[in-house]
Amino acid sequence: MKKVATFVIGAVAFAGAANAGFQPVAEVVAVKGGFVGNENIVTVMQVKEMRDDTDVILKGKIVGQLKGDKYTFEDSTGSITVEIDDDDWRGQTVTPADTVKIYGEVDRGMTKTEIDVDTIQKL
């Protein structure tokens, strides 16, 4: 009987521990937060001089879709192609009239520089 009781207690403890960190995605997004401080917003002109894989934050407008997940982003210094995957939109609808903040990284190739977007925030 002791073996059965020990097994049951162990199984219950294991099942509880296995589910302890799980939360539906909607809840994680809703409660996730953190420090927002001195953000270093850069311009399109500055991005074109940066090295590959540099983390950047840009503020401007998405003025059009090129093809698939590629869009044209503009600020007061110029325009650049940005790649925004479906999940990076986070359910937001953005028009060319909307100002957005883009968090991403520089994707520098041999002939062009783009931004690989991690997150987009409609302002």
C-alpha positions as CSV (number, residue, x, y, z in Angstrom):
1,M,0.0,0.0,0.0
2,K,2.9,2.4,0.7
3,K,4.2,1.8,-2.8
4,V,0.9,2.7,-4.3
5,A,0.5,5.9,-2.2
6,T,4.1,6.9,-3.0
7,F,3.5,6.4,-6.7
8,V,0.2,8.4,-6.7
9,I,1.9,11.3,-4.8
10,G,4.8,11.3,-7.2
11,A,2.5,11.2,-10.3
12,V,0.4,14.1,-9.0
13,A,3.5,16.2,-8.2
14,F,5.0,15.4,-11.7
15,A,1.8,16.3,-13.5
16,G,1.5,19.6,-11.6
17,A,5.1,20.5,-12.3
18,A,4.7,19.7,-16.0
19,N,1.8,22.1,-16.4
20,A,3.2,24.9,-14.1
21,G,4.8,27.0,-16.9
22,F,2.2,26.6,-19.6
23,Q,0.0,29.6,-20.4
24,P,-2.0,30.2,-23.6
25,V,-0.3,32.6,-26.0
26,A,-3.0,35.2,-25.5
27,E,-2.3,35.4,-21.8
28,V,1.4,35.6,-22.2
29,V,1.1,38.5,-24.6
30,A,-1.4,40.3,-22.4
31,V,0.7,40.1,-19.2
32,K,4.2,40.3,-20.7
33,G,5.9,43.6,-20.0
34,G,9.1,45.1,-19.0
35,F,11.2,48.2,-18.7
36,V,10.9,50.8,-21.4
37,G,13.6,53.5,-21.2
38,N,15.9,55.3,-23.4
39,E,15.2,53.8,-26.8
40,N,17.8,54.7,-29.4
41,I,15.6,55.3,-32.5
42,V,17.7,55.4,-35.7
43,T,16.9,56.7,-39.1
44,V,16.8,54.9,-42.5
45,M,19.9,56.8,-43.5
46,Q,21.8,55.6,-40.4
47,V,20.7,52.0,-41.0
48,K,22.2,52.0,-44.4
49,E,25.6,52.6,-42.8
50,M,25.2,49.9,-40.1
51,R,26.7,46.4,-40.0
52,D,24.7,43.2,-40.5
53,D,22.7,41.9,-37.5
54,T,22.7,45.2,-35.7
55,D,19.6,45.6,-33.5
56,V,17.7,48.8,-34.5
57,I,14.5,50.7,-33.7
58,L,12.9,52.9,-36.4
59,K,10.0,55.2,-36.3
60,G,8.0,56.1,-39.5
61,K,5.4,54.7,-41.9
62,I,4.9,51.6,-43.9
63,V,3.8,53.0,-47.2
64,G,3.3,49.9,-49.3
65,Q,3.6,46.2,-49.8
66,L,6.2,45.0,-52.3
67,K,5.7,41.2,-52.4
68,G,4.7,38.6,-49.8
69,D,6.2,39.7,-46.4
70,K,8.2,42.6,-47.9
71,Y,7.1,46.2,-47.3
72,T,8.4,49.7,-47.9
73,F,9.1,51.7,-44.8
74,E,9.8,55.4,-44.8
75,D,11.0,58.1,-42.4
76,S,12.1,61.6,-43.0
77,T,15.5,60.5,-44.3
78,G,14.5,57.9,-46.9
79,S,13.0,54.5,-47.5
80,I,14.0,50.9,-46.9
81,T,12.6,47.4,-47.4
82,V,11.4,45.7,-44.3
83,E,10.5,42.0,-43.9
84,I,7.5,41.5,-41.5
85,D,6.3,37.9,-40.9
86,D,2.6,37.3,-40.2
87,D,3.1,36.8,-36.4
88,D,5.1,40.0,-36.1
89,W,2.0,42.1,-36.8
90,R,0.4,40.8,-33.5
91,G,-3.1,41.3,-34.9
92,Q,-2.6,45.0,-35.7
93,T,-3.9,46.6,-38.9
94,V,-1.6,49.3,-40.2
95,T,-2.2,51.8,-43.1
96,P,0.1,54.2,-44.8
97,A,-1.3,57.0,-42.6
98,D,-0.3,55.2,-39.4
99,T,3.0,55.9,-37.6
100,V,4.8,52.8,-36.4
101,K,7.8,51.8,-34.4
102,I,9.7,48.9,-35.8
103,Y,12.1,46.7,-33.7
104,G,14.3,44.5,-35.7
105,E,17.8,43.9,-37.1
106,V,19.8,45.0,-40.1
107,D,20.0,42.4,-42.8
108,R,22.8,43.5,-45.1
109,G,23.4,41.7,-48.3
110,M,25.8,42.2,-51.2
111,T,23.6,44.7,-53.0
112,K,20.9,45.8,-50.6
113,T,20.2,46.5,-47.0
114,E,16.8,45.5,-45.4
115,I,15.3,45.3,-41.9
116,D,14.2,41.9,-40.5
117,V,11.4,43.0,-38.2
118,D,10.9,41.3,-34.8
119,T,8.1,43.5,-33.6
120,I,6.0,46.3,-34.9
121,Q,4.1,48.8,-32.7
122,K,1.4,51.0,-34.0
123,L,1.6,54.5,-32.4
